Amino acid sequence: MSFQLVFSESYLRRAHRFFKKNPELLGQYEKALALLQLNPFHNSLRLHKLKGSLQSMYSISINMQYRVTLELLITEDQILLIDIGDHDHVY
């Protein structure tokens, strides 16, 4: 089973700004999204549920410094991407 990744307009704008500043991360990001689409629970993504005001969301790692926050809509086989950035920005 594979999941459909859903990119909101606001996410696409954030991602565009993020990659203008960090073009060297594009390959790692694409690899993480491909893996997310195939298996969101793969260990290398370090998927984890967030707490506090973000408790309805999850996060995956692009690498040890950069994250993508997302909502998992497992029942609909969709993953809605919310934000991208470094650890402090996303959380």
Backbone bond lengths (Angstrom), bond angles and torsions (degrees), N, CA, C in turn:
res aa  C-N    CA-C-N  psi(-1)  N-CA   C-N-CA  omega(-1)  CA-C   N-CA-C  phi
1 M - - - 1.451 - - 1.524 108.31 -
2 S 1.300 115.79 139.99 1.457 119.13 174.27 1.524 108.73 -123.78
3 F 1.307 115.35 155.44 1.452 122.19 -176.16 1.521 110.26 -103.01
4 Q 1.321 115.58 149.53 1.455 120.91 175.51 1.523 107.98 -89.29
5 L 1.327 116.89 125.96 1.459 121.14 175.91 1.524 108.17 -88.02
6 V 1.334 115.98 130.97 1.458 121.78 -178.41 1.521 107.74 -113.32
7 F 1.323 116.38 124.58 1.458 122.68 -177.01 1.526 108.73 -111.70
8 S 1.323 117.16 111.31 1.461 120.09 176.61 1.529 109.21 -73.21
9 E 1.324 116.71 161.16 1.463 120.84 177.50 1.527 110.87 -59.06
10 S 1.332 116.83 -41.59 1.470 119.34 -179.00 1.526 110.69 -66.00
11 Y 1.337 117.55 -36.97 1.457 119.98 177.25 1.529 110.37 -64.62
12 L 1.323 116.59 -43.91 1.464 119.70 -179.29 1.528 111.57 -62.22
13 R 1.333 117.39 -37.84 1.473 120.17 176.67 1.532 110.26 -64.97
14 R 1.326 116.86 -44.82 1.473 120.48 178.94 1.526 110.87 -62.09
15 A 1.326 116.16 -43.82 1.458 120.11 -179.41 1.528 110.65 -63.72
16 H 1.321 117.38 -40.49 1.463 120.93 178.45 1.529 110.58 -60.24
17 R 1.336 116.79 -47.68 1.482 120.35 177.92 1.526 110.86 -63.09
18 F 1.337 116.61 -41.99 1.455 121.56 -179.17 1.530 110.84 -59.74
19 F 1.336 117.96 -45.03 1.458 120.45 -176.50 1.521 113.01 -79.08
20 K 1.323 118.01 -18.80 1.469 118.94 170.63 1.524 109.43 -65.67
21 K 1.336 116.93 -36.18 1.463 121.97 179.76 1.526 112.11 -85.16
22 N 1.330 117.73 -27.01 1.467 122.26 -172.86 1.529 111.99 -131.94
23 P 1.327 118.98 57.23 1.475 119.58 -176.38 1.530 113.27 -62.86
24 E 1.315 117.43 -23.71 1.465 121.05 -178.87 1.531 112.75 -68.20
25 L 1.344 117.31 -13.97 1.461 120.97 -178.15 1.524 113.24 -92.97
26 L 1.312 118.10 -3.71 1.459 121.54 -174.17 1.528 112.26 -59.36
27 G 1.313 118.41 -42.80 1.468 121.45 179.02 1.513 112.42 -62.26
28 Q 1.343 116.76 -44.96 1.466 120.51 178.44 1.525 110.87 -64.11
29 Y 1.328 116.30 -38.99 1.461 122.24 179.28 1.528 110.26 -63.54
30 E 1.318 117.05 -47.70 1.463 120.59 -179.64 1.524 111.05 -62.10
31 K 1.315 116.95 -38.95 1.467 121.19 177.40 1.530 110.31 -64.50
32 A 1.331 117.09 -43.18 1.462 120.90 179.31 1.526 111.07 -63.51
33 L 1.338 117.68 -41.49 1.465 120.10 179.65 1.522 111.55 -67.43
34 A 1.324 117.36 -38.77 1.467 120.13 177.77 1.525 110.52 -62.24
35 L 1.314 115.90 -42.81 1.464 120.71 178.22 1.524 110.80 -67.22
36 L 1.327 117.02 -40.78 1.458 121.92 178.28 1.523 110.58 -59.25
37 Q 1.298 116.35 -40.72 1.456 120.75 -179.05 1.531 111.50 -66.95
38 L 1.312 116.80 -36.43 1.465 121.04 -179.50 1.523 113.00 -81.69
39 N 1.338 116.06 -41.86 1.459 120.30 -175.44 1.530 109.90 -155.65
40 P 1.337 117.71 91.16 1.464 119.78 -176.82 1.534 113.50 -62.71
41 F 1.320 117.19 -14.43 1.463 120.04 -177.51 1.527 112.70 -99.84
42 H 1.327 117.45 11.27 1.469 120.90 178.82 1.534 109.11 -61.40
43 N 1.312 116.14 136.70 1.474 121.38 -175.22 1.523 113.95 -56.62
44 S 1.318 118.12 -36.60 1.465 119.47 -174.84 1.535 112.40 -68.93
45 L 1.325 118.42 -17.91 1.472 120.57 177.19 1.532 111.83 -78.51
46 R 1.318 116.66 -19.21 1.472 122.21 -178.21 1.541 111.15 52.16
47 L 1.324 115.23 45.04 1.467 121.66 178.01 1.519 109.73 -60.23
48 H 1.326 116.47 130.74 1.460 119.51 175.08 1.524 110.44 -150.48
49 K 1.313 114.75 149.45 1.457 122.03 179.01 1.520 108.10 -77.20
50 L 1.335 115.77 139.91 1.456 120.84 179.85 1.524 110.66 -88.29
51 K 1.306 116.14 167.84 1.469 121.90 -176.74 1.517 110.11 -122.62
52 G 1.305 115.57 174.05 1.455 121.13 175.90 1.515 111.81 68.14
53 S 1.334 116.37 -136.23 1.466 120.98 -176.83 1.528 112.48 -68.17
54 L 1.327 117.77 -13.16 1.469 121.97 179.73 1.529 111.98 -105.17
55 Q 1.324 117.08 19.76 1.463 120.73 -171.13 1.528 114.88 -63.33
56 S 1.315 118.29 -15.51 1.466 119.80 177.60 1.525 111.78 -86.96
57 M 1.323 117.62 -0.15 1.460 121.68 -175.25 1.523 112.64 -116.77
58 Y 1.322 113.11 169.19 1.457 123.10 176.46 1.521 108.27 -125.01
59 S 1.311 115.63 170.09 1.447 121.31 176.33 1.519 109.10 -137.11
60 I 1.345 114.99 145.22 1.464 120.68 169.27 1.518 107.53 -122.34
61 S 1.301 115.82 161.04 1.460 121.45 179.20 1.510 110.99 -101.74
62 I 1.332 115.32 133.99 1.463 120.92 167.98 1.526 107.07 -81.64
63 N 1.325 114.68 -44.21 1.461 123.43 171.14 1.530 106.15 -153.44
64 M 1.301 118.50 -165.80 1.472 119.56 -175.11 1.527 112.76 -68.84
65 Q 1.318 118.85 -19.46 1.459 121.20 -177.14 1.530 113.19 -103.42
66 Y 1.319 117.96 -31.82 1.467 121.21 -171.82 1.517 112.08 -111.05
67 R 1.341 114.99 141.55 1.456 122.58 -174.45 1.524 111.35 -130.46
68 V 1.321 114.92 161.39 1.453 123.06 169.20 1.525 106.26 -125.54
69 T 1.322 117.26 127.55 1.466 119.54 173.61 1.514 107.98 -93.45
70 L 1.322 115.19 149.06 1.446 119.39 -175.67 1.511 111.06 -155.23
71 E 1.318 114.81 164.28 1.456 122.05 170.53 1.517 106.54 -110.95
72 L 1.314 115.85 133.50 1.463 120.24 176.81 1.518 108.13 -99.89
73 L 1.305 116.12 119.27 1.453 121.46 176.19 1.525 106.24 -110.91
74 I 1.315 115.36 70.89 1.457 121.61 -171.36 1.531 111.41 -59.78
75 T 1.309 118.03 -38.01 1.458 119.88 -176.77 1.519 111.75 -63.81
76 E 1.308 117.86 -26.22 1.460 121.72 179.13 1.526 111.83 -102.45
77 D 1.327 117.49 4.37 1.459 122.48 -178.84 1.525 112.21 59.13
78 Q 1.330 116.07 33.11 1.459 120.63 179.19 1.517 110.40 -123.11
79 I 1.322 114.55 149.79 1.456 121.88 174.32 1.520 106.61 -127.31
80 L 1.316 116.58 117.17 1.456 122.79 -179.53 1.516 108.71 -95.80
81 L 1.335 117.27 117.78 1.457 121.14 179.21 1.522 109.21 -84.02
82 I 1.342 116.94 134.93 1.458 122.56 -172.49 1.522 112.41 -109.04
83 D 1.323 118.22 -50.12 1.460 120.74 -172.95 1.520 109.55 -151.46
84 I 1.319 115.47 159.90 1.464 122.64 177.56 1.517 107.47 -141.11
85 G 1.313 116.65 141.61 1.458 119.98 177.57 1.503 111.60 164.19
86 D 1.333 115.10 -173.06 1.463 117.92 178.15 1.530 108.89 -76.13
87 H 1.307 114.86 169.33 1.459 121.79 -174.67 1.520 112.42 -51.18
88 D 1.323 118.43 -47.06 1.464 121.56 -177.16 1.515 112.37 -68.59
89 H 1.326 117.49 -36.56 1.471 120.68 179.62 1.523 111.63 -67.78
90 V 1.313 116.14 -46.47 1.462 121.11 -174.54 1.518 111.16 -69.56
91 Y 1.321 117.69 -37.90 1.465 120.55 -177.26 1.508 109.62 -94.39
